[in-house]
Amino acid sequence: MNTPAHLETLIEKHHSLQEAIDDEIHRPMPDSVRLTQLKREKLKLKEEITRFEQ
């Protein structure tokens, strides 16, 4: 996969994770374990995006 396409895919996944986090937060009883997992995954993607942008 070429770099620009891979970077775009990472950014799309990052946005999808943010949507999932927002959905979970707005549930009547958010699952804190799921939120933690989603946030960790989002952070890993952000770090990978940063590496590609440098």
Gaussian input, Z-matrix of N, CA and C with variables (Angstrom, degrees):
# hf/3-21g

backbone

0 1
 N
 C     1     B1
 C     2     B2     1     A1
 N     3     B3     2     A2     1     D1
 C     4     B4     3     A3     2     D2
 C     5     B5     4     A4     3     D3
 N     6     B6     5     A5     4     D4
 C     7     B7     6     A6     5     D5
 C     8     B8     7     A7     6     D6
 N     9     B9     8     A8     7     D7
 C    10    B10     9     A9     8     D8
 C    11    B11    10    A10     9     D9
 N    12    B12    11    A11    10    D10
 C    13    B13    12    A12    11    D11
 C    14    B14    13    A13    12    D12
 N    15    B15    14    A14    13    D13
 C    16    B16    15    A15    14    D14
 C    17    B17    16    A16    15    D15
 N    18    B18    17    A17    16    D16
 C    19    B19    18    A18    17    D17
 C    20    B20    19    A19    18    D18
 N    21    B21    20    A20    19    D19
 C    22    B22    21    A21    20    D20
 C    23    B23    22    A22    21    D21
 N    24    B24    23    A23    22    D22
 C    25    B25    24    A24    23    D23
 C    26    B26    25    A25    24    D24
 N    27    B27    26    A26    25    D25
 C    28    B28    27    A27    26    D26
 C    29    B29    28    A28    27    D27
 N    30    B30    29    A29    28    D28
 C    31    B31    30    A30    29    D29
 C    32    B32    31    A31    30    D30
 N    33    B33    32    A32    31    D31
 C    34    B34    33    A33    32    D32
 C    35    B35    34    A34    33    D33
 N    36    B36    35    A35    34    D34
 C    37    B37    36    A36    35    D35
 C    38    B38    37    A37    36    D36
 N    39    B39    38    A38    37    D37
 C    40    B40    39    A39    38    D38
 C    41    B41    40    A40    39    D39
 N    42    B42    41    A41    40    D40
 C    43    B43    42    A42    41    D41
 C    44    B44    43    A43    42    D42
 N    45    B45    44    A44    43    D43
 C    46    B46    45    A45    44    D44
 C    47    B47    46    A46    45    D45
 N    48    B48    47    A47    46    D46
 C    49    B49    48    A48    47    D47
 C    50    B50    49    A49    48    D48
 N    51    B51    50    A50    49    D49
 C    52    B52    51    A51    50    D50
 C    53    B53    52    A52    51    D51
 N    54    B54    53    A53    52    D52
 C    55    B55    54    A54    53    D53
 C    56    B56    55    A55    54    D54
 N    57    B57    56    A56    55    D55
 C    58    B58    57    A57    56    D56
 C    59    B59    58    A58    57    D57
 N    60    B60    59    A59    58    D58
 C    61    B61    60    A60    59    D59
 C    62    B62    61    A61    60    D60
 N    63    B63    62    A62    61    D61
 C    64    B64    63    A63    62    D62
 C    65    B65    64    A64    63    D63
 N    66    B66    65    A65    64    D64
 C    67    B67    66    A66    65    D65
 C    68    B68    67    A67    66    D66
 N    69    B69    68    A68    67    D67
 C    70    B70    69    A69    68    D68
 C    71    B71    70    A70    69    D69
 N    72    B72    71    A71    70    D70
 C    73    B73    72    A72    71    D71
 C    74    B74    73    A73    72    D72
 N    75    B75    74    A74    73    D73
 C    76    B76    75    A75    74    D74
 C    77    B77    76    A76    75    D75
 N    78    B78    77    A77    76    D76
 C    79    B79    78    A78    77    D77
 C    80    B80    79    A79    78    D78
 N    81    B81    80    A80    79    D79
 C    82    B82    81    A81    80    D80
 C    83    B83    82    A82    81    D81
 N    84    B84    83    A83    82    D82
 C    85    B85    84    A84    83    D83
 C    86    B86    85    A85    84    D84
 N    87    B87    86    A86    85    D85
 C    88    B88    87    A87    86    D86
 C    89    B89    88    A88    87    D87
 N    90    B90    89    A89    88    D88
 C    91    B91    90    A90    89    D89
 C    92    B92    91    A91    90    D90
 N    93    B93    92    A92    91    D91
 C    94    B94    93    A93    92    D92
 C    95    B95    94    A94    93    D93
 N    96    B96    95    A95    94    D94
 C    97    B97    96    A96    95    D95
 C    98    B98    97    A97    96    D96
 N    99    B99    98    A98    97    D97
 C   100   B100    99    A99    98    D98
 C   101   B101   100   A100    99    D99
 N   102   B102   101   A101   100   D100
 C   103   B103   102   A102   101   D101
 C   104   B104   103   A103   102   D102
 N   105   B105   104   A104   103   D103
 C   106   B106   105   A105   104   D104
 C   107   B107   106   A106   105   D105
 N   108   B108   107   A107   106   D106
 C   109   B109   108   A108   107   D107
 C   110   B110   109   A109   108   D108
 N   111   B111   110   A110   109   D109
 C   112   B112   111   A111   110   D110
 C   113   B113   112   A112   111   D111
 N   114   B114   113   A113   112   D112
 C   115   B115   114   A114   113   D113
 C   116   B116   115   A115   114   D114
 N   117   B117   116   A116   115   D115
 C   118   B118   117   A117   116   D116
 C   119   B119   118   A118   117   D117
 N   120   B120   119   A119   118   D118
 C   121   B121   120   A120   119   D119
 C   122   B122   121   A121   120   D120
 N   123   B123   122   A122   121   D121
 C   124   B124   123   A123   122   D122
 C   125   B125   124   A124   123   D123
 N   126   B126   125   A125   124   D124
 C   127   B127   126   A126   125   D125
 C   128   B128   127   A127   126   D126
 N   129   B129   128   A128   127   D127
 C   130   B130   129   A129   128   D128
 C   131   B131   130   A130   129   D129
 N   132   B132   131   A131   130   D130
 C   133   B133   132   A132   131   D131
 C   134   B134   133   A133   132   D132
 N   135   B135   134   A134   133   D133
 C   136   B136   135   A135   134   D134
 C   137   B137   136   A136   135   D135
 N   138   B138   137   A137   136   D136
 C   139   B139   138   A138   137   D137
 C   140   B140   139   A139   138   D138
 N   141   B141   140   A140   139   D139
 C   142   B142   141   A141   140   D140
 C   143   B143   142   A142   141   D141
 N   144   B144   143   A143   142   D142
 C   145   B145   144   A144   143   D143
 C   146   B146   145   A145   144   D144
 N   147   B147   146   A146   145   D145
 C   148   B148   147   A147   146   D146
 C   149   B149   148   A148   147   D147
 N   150   B150   149   A149   148   D148
 C   151   B151   150   A150   149   D149
 C   152   B152   151   A151   150   D150
 N   153   B153   152   A152   151   D151
 C   154   B154   153   A153   152   D152
 C   155   B155   154   A154   153   D153
 N   156   B156   155   A155   154   D154
 C   157   B157   156   A156   155   D155
 C   158   B158   157   A157   156   D156
 N   159   B159   158   A158   157   D157
 C   160   B160   159   A159   158   D158
 C   161   B161   160   A160   159   D159

   B1=1.4573
   B2=1.5327
   B3=1.3269
   B4=1.4589
   B5=1.5202
   B6=1.3037
   B7=1.4604
   B8=1.5246
   B9=1.3613
   B10=1.4764
   B11=1.5349
   B12=1.3128
   B13=1.4662
   B14=1.5250
   B15=1.3162
   B16=1.4674
   B17=1.5280
   B18=1.3268
   B19=1.4629
   B20=1.5259
   B21=1.3118
   B22=1.4714
   B23=1.5256
   B24=1.3149
   B25=1.4673
   B26=1.5237
   B27=1.3326
   B28=1.4652
   B29=1.5258
   B30=1.3181
   B31=1.4683
   B32=1.5198
   B33=1.3274
   B34=1.4619
   B35=1.5283
   B36=1.3337
   B37=1.4665
   B38=1.5261
   B39=1.3278
   B40=1.4639
   B41=1.5306
   B42=1.3336
   B43=1.4716
   B44=1.5322
   B45=1.3195
   B46=1.4677
   B47=1.5265
   B48=1.3228
   B49=1.4612
   B50=1.5242
   B51=1.3224
   B52=1.4642
   B53=1.5271
   B54=1.3200
   B55=1.4648
   B56=1.5300
   B57=1.3328
   B58=1.4727
   B59=1.5339
   B60=1.3184
   B61=1.4649
   B62=1.5186
   B63=1.3210
   B64=1.4704
   B65=1.5275
   B66=1.3322
   B67=1.4663
   B68=1.5302
   B69=1.3197
   B70=1.4692
   B71=1.5276
   B72=1.3174
   B73=1.4667
   B74=1.5271
   B75=1.3204
   B76=1.4640
   B77=1.5296
   B78=1.3293
   B79=1.4634
   B80=1.5154
   B81=1.3271
   B82=1.4700
   B83=1.5317
   B84=1.3226
   B85=1.4753
   B86=1.5281
   B87=1.3377
   B88=1.4707
   B89=1.5289
   B90=1.3099
   B91=1.4712
   B92=1.5259
   B93=1.3205
   B94=1.4588
   B95=1.5297
   B96=1.3149
   B97=1.4631
   B98=1.5274
   B99=1.3132
   B100=1.4760
   B101=1.5259
   B102=1.3192
   B103=1.4608
   B104=1.5244
   B105=1.3041
   B106=1.4594
   B107=1.5192
   B108=1.3292
   B109=1.4594
   B110=1.5290
   B111=1.3227
   B112=1.4559
   B113=1.5277
   B114=1.3140
   B115=1.4687
   B116=1.5267
   B117=1.3239
   B118=1.4729
   B119=1.5205
   B120=1.3311
   B121=1.4594
   B122=1.5317
   B123=1.3241
   B124=1.4648
   B125=1.5275
   B126=1.3210
   B127=1.4605
   B128=1.5269
   B129=1.3291
   B130=1.4675
   B131=1.5274
   B132=1.3297
   B133=1.4641
   B134=1.5161
   B135=1.3289
   B136=1.4580
   B137=1.5231
   B138=1.3277
   B139=1.4669
   B140=1.5218
   B141=1.3329
   B142=1.4686
   B143=1.5252
   B144=1.3208
   B145=1.4663
   B146=1.5242
   B147=1.3126
   B148=1.4708
   B149=1.5177
   B150=1.3390
   B151=1.4695
   B152=1.5267
   B153=1.3238
   B154=1.4623
   B155=1.5355
   B156=1.3002
   B157=1.4634
   B158=1.5279
   B159=1.3215
   B160=1.4703
   B161=1.4980
   A1=107.23
   A2=116.29
   A3=117.82
   A4=110.86
   A5=115.64
   A6=121.65
   A7=113.80
   A8=119.86
   A9=118.04
   A10=113.23
   A11=117.24
   A12=120.32
   A13=110.49
   A14=116.37
   A15=120.12
   A16=110.02
   A17=116.42
   A18=120.88
   A19=110.57
   A20=116.42
   A21=120.61
   A22=110.89
   A23=116.63
   A24=121.33
   A25=110.79
   A26=116.53
   A27=120.36
   A28=110.83
   A29=116.85
   A30=121.12
   A31=110.60
   A32=117.70
   A33=121.08
   A34=110.84
   A35=116.98
   A36=120.45
   A37=110.48
   A38=116.50
   A39=121.77
   A40=109.58
   A41=116.24
   A42=120.04
   A43=111.50
   A44=116.46
   A45=120.39
   A46=110.81
   A47=115.99
   A48=119.26
   A49=110.92
   A50=117.08
   A51=119.80
   A52=110.33
   A53=116.67
   A54=120.29
   A55=110.40
   A56=116.57
   A57=120.42
   A58=110.40
   A59=116.86
   A60=121.21
   A61=110.21
   A62=116.30
   A63=120.59
   A64=111.28
   A65=116.46
   A66=120.59
   A67=111.08
   A68=115.45
   A69=119.78
   A70=110.84
   A71=117.23
   A72=121.36
   A73=111.08
   A74=116.98
   A75=120.88
   A76=113.71
   A77=117.14
   A78=120.03
   A79=108.59
   A80=117.36
   A81=119.74
   A82=113.02
   A83=117.46
   A84=121.09
   A85=108.04
   A86=116.93
   A87=120.12
   A88=112.14
   A89=115.08
   A90=122.05
   A91=107.97
   A92=116.70
   A93=120.60
   A94=112.09
   A95=117.83
   A96=120.68
   A97=109.71
   A98=116.13
   A99=120.28
   A100=110.45
   A101=117.32
   A102=120.50
   A103=110.69
   A104=116.84
   A105=120.89
   A106=111.10
   A107=117.40
   A108=121.14
   A109=110.62
   A110=116.51
   A111=120.76
   A112=111.26
   A113=116.42
   A114=120.62
   A115=111.36
   A116=117.20
   A117=120.10
   A118=110.69
   A119=115.67
   A120=119.99
   A121=110.31
   A122=116.43
   A123=120.90
   A124=110.44
   A125=117.15
   A126=121.05
   A127=111.15
   A128=117.26
   A129=120.33
   A130=110.85
   A131=116.22
   A132=119.61
   A133=110.87
   A134=117.31
   A135=121.22
   A136=110.52
   A137=116.91
   A138=120.94
   A139=110.97
   A140=116.76
   A141=120.03
   A142=111.08
   A143=116.91
   A144=120.81
   A145=110.03
   A146=116.34
   A147=120.64
   A148=111.51
   A149=117.31
   A150=120.60
   A151=110.83
   A152=117.45
   A153=121.20
   A154=111.49
   A155=116.74
   A156=119.81
   A157=112.39
   A158=117.57
   A159=120.15
   A160=112.25
   D1=133.38
   D2=179.78
   D3=-74.58
   D4=159.57
   D5=-172.13
   D6=-60.57
   D7=-48.89
   D8=-179.44
   D9=-60.78
   D10=-39.12
   D11=179.29
   D12=-68.18
   D13=-39.89
   D14=179.29
   D15=-65.65
   D16=-42.40
   D17=178.47
   D18=-61.34
   D19=-42.57
   D20=178.69
   D21=-62.26
   D22=-40.68
   D23=178.09
   D24=-62.97
   D25=-43.30
   D26=178.54
   D27=-61.78
   D28=-42.60
   D29=179.84
   D30=-64.21
   D31=-40.76
   D32=177.92
   D33=-63.15
   D34=-42.69
   D35=177.85
   D36=-63.44
   D37=-38.91
   D38=179.40
   D39=-61.07
   D40=-45.33
   D41=178.71
   D42=-65.14
   D43=-38.48
   D44=178.76
   D45=-64.09
   D46=-40.10
   D47=177.87
   D48=-65.00
   D49=-38.29
   D50=178.29
   D51=-63.32
   D52=-39.62
   D53=177.06
   D54=-63.49
   D55=-41.92
   D56=179.13
   D57=-64.21
   D58=-39.22
   D59=177.23
   D60=-63.58
   D61=-46.61
   D62=178.78
   D63=-60.04
   D64=-42.90
   D65=178.60
   D66=-61.27
   D67=-44.33
   D68=-178.59
   D69=-65.70
   D70=-42.17
   D71=-179.50
   D72=-61.04
   D73=-35.73
   D74=-175.26
   D75=-88.82
   D76=3.96
   D77=174.29
   D78=-71.80
   D79=155.10
   D80=178.51
   D81=-57.07
   D82=-38.89
   D83=177.59
   D84=-132.77
   D85=85.79
   D86=-178.45
   D87=-60.05
   D88=143.66
   D89=177.94
   D90=-88.22
   D91=109.05
   D92=-175.43
   D93=-66.05
   D94=-31.87
   D95=178.53
   D96=-67.13
   D97=-45.40
   D98=178.09
   D99=-62.65
   D100=-41.89
   D101=178.55
   D102=-60.02
   D103=-43.43
   D104=179.22
   D105=-62.38
   D106=-42.92
   D107=179.04
   D108=-63.10
   D109=-45.55
   D110=-179.82
   D111=-62.23
   D112=-42.62
   D113=-179.29
   D114=-66.66
   D115=-38.47
   D116=177.49
   D117=-64.50
   D118=-44.41
   D119=179.44
   D120=-63.09
   D121=-40.87
   D122=178.59
   D123=-62.88
   D124=-41.51
   D125=179.12
   D126=-63.99
   D127=-42.03
   D128=177.58
   D129=-60.58
   D130=-42.18
   D131=177.89
   D132=-64.06
   D133=-41.75
   D134=179.45
   D135=-60.42
   D136=-41.94
   D137=178.28
   D138=-63.72
   D139=-40.91
   D140=178.59
   D141=-67.38
   D142=-39.68
   D143=176.82
   D144=-60.87
   D145=-43.52
   D146=179.40
   D147=-61.26
   D148=-40.98
   D149=177.75
   D150=-61.54
   D151=-42.43
   D152=-179.02
   D153=-68.20
   D154=-32.86
   D155=-177.46
   D156=-76.36
   D157=-18.08
   D158=-178.55
   D159=-82.88

